[in-house]
Amino acid sequence: MSRLYRRTLAWFDERFGAGSVEEFLRHKTIPVHRHSLWYYFGGMTLFLFIIQVLTGILLLLYYRPTPNDAFESVQYMVTQVRFGWLIRSIHSWSANLMIFAAFVHMFSVYFLKAYRKPRELTWISGMLLLFVVLGFGFSGYLLPWNTLAFFATKVGTEMAGSVPIIGKWLLIFLRGGEEVTGATLTRFFGFHVAVLPGLATMLLAIHLFLVQQLGMSVPPGVERAIAEGRKPARSTPFFPNFLLRDIIGWYAALGALGALAAVFPWELGTKADAFASAPAGIRPEWYFLFMFQTLKYLPAKVLFVDGELLGIFGFSVAALVWVAVPFLDRRIGFGRVTRFFTGLGVFALGYMIVLSLLALR
């Protein structure tokens, strides 16, 4: 077996330089410390993204992106196609788990200060990936063309239309007209299966390249302990040690997806009707709930400014500050960690959790 492996590697090395890949994997190491568990959420997010791609391709074999056929094509998949209900449920559940894993990964990177020099671009590319992932969730929500998705998309695009100066243009761009119609469905389908996957692939390639080039970050507290001689610098080989543990996590995620899809199959609901009244208690998906609840609490007018507009402006500024944290949090060294930005992260996480729970009441 080892002889066959060497001959195969030599064949690929002669044509593609496969030996350099083996050499890279052999010498790549991962830091080991009490926070190493958080390193696995990046790979978990990537694994769930791959599940999204594979199940999405299978769904595309039957889905028809028109207002007359979209709902019926999904209904046909879940009732007539063998295991179609399972594939759709896995696609929907993996989308939600992917967004959850992406948020966990983002906050773990933030609290471990992994955005420090020279990893500023790694943080920025990761944040852009998170925005694209949220775009996947928003655009894919409408595709079944059911009542809940129709009115949730209507509310979401109206929020985009509240943006000053470009709001009207943005609303028409997203909807393909003044109202949510078949043109909106077609546009969201294009975003979901072409535009966003292209952006995600490009950003993912950049992000993974930067991670491999710069390696895994070590938290400042661990760096300080190593520099003072209180702890030894420990590491583990990426291949096979870290990768095997990653794969075990992927197996666990696959088992959880199968269980969720089988026990709690994703409901289809009723077909969208533009002339029907909006259902009571309509709200967006869980990852937008904190923004939704914030806008509900804001008064109609704050001085001379529209309350909803003020909320959207506030979230936009907060997102820009969050992306720019590596350039704002400059006073980080072995002995000093800026408490303000740690407190800011705790506040942001707590705010999102509390407001989301309030929206679910």
C-alpha angles and dihedrals in degrees: 000000000000090000091052090048092052093047092048091048091048090051093052092040091057091054106028107014093251091161090068089056091052090048090050093050092047094056100035111106136185122218115247120215139124092284096051091108090076091062090074096064093074091058090043091056090050092049092051090048089056089051088052092053095048096045091042091057090052091049091050090063089072107019119106115195101215128106091239096050109024098085094040092049091053090045090052091050095053096042107031109022114083109254089353091129090053095050092048092048092048089049092051096043093045089052090057094043090048091055090046092050090047091054092047090049092049095050093044090053089048097050093043088053091233090152091075123120125324093021099066093114091048089058093046093049089048092051091049088051090053091053090050090050090053088049088055089054094048097045096042093051092073098047098088086057094219127151097259094048092046096055094037089055090048091055093044095051091046088059089053088050090059092068110114120256097350097044097098092046091047093051093051091045092053097041099036087231142007096301139036103269141140088293088062091052091050092049094048090049090053091048092047100048103028119014100040096040089052092050091044093051093050094046092043091054091050093045095049091046091053092047091051093043097049100028129217117322122239116221115253092243092056091045090053092050091050092047091050092048095243093119133026120240104252130186141169129215114262090219119078103347103053095031093053091052088048090053091050088056090050091052089051091050090049090051091049090049092051092049094048092046093049099042098034107028113192111261121232100203123192129322117271117260117190091201095052122095119257113266117253118264095017113175138161128259117294095262091062097041097098091057092044092052093046091055089049091056095049116095120243090253131025103192101308096334125097109249095226091049090051091051093050090048090050093051091047092053091045091052092050092049090049092051091047095049094110089060095041098045096065101142096081122125140137091285102030130058116177106246093196094067092044088053090046090055092049090050093048093049093046092046093052093048097045096045091046092052090048090052090053094056 
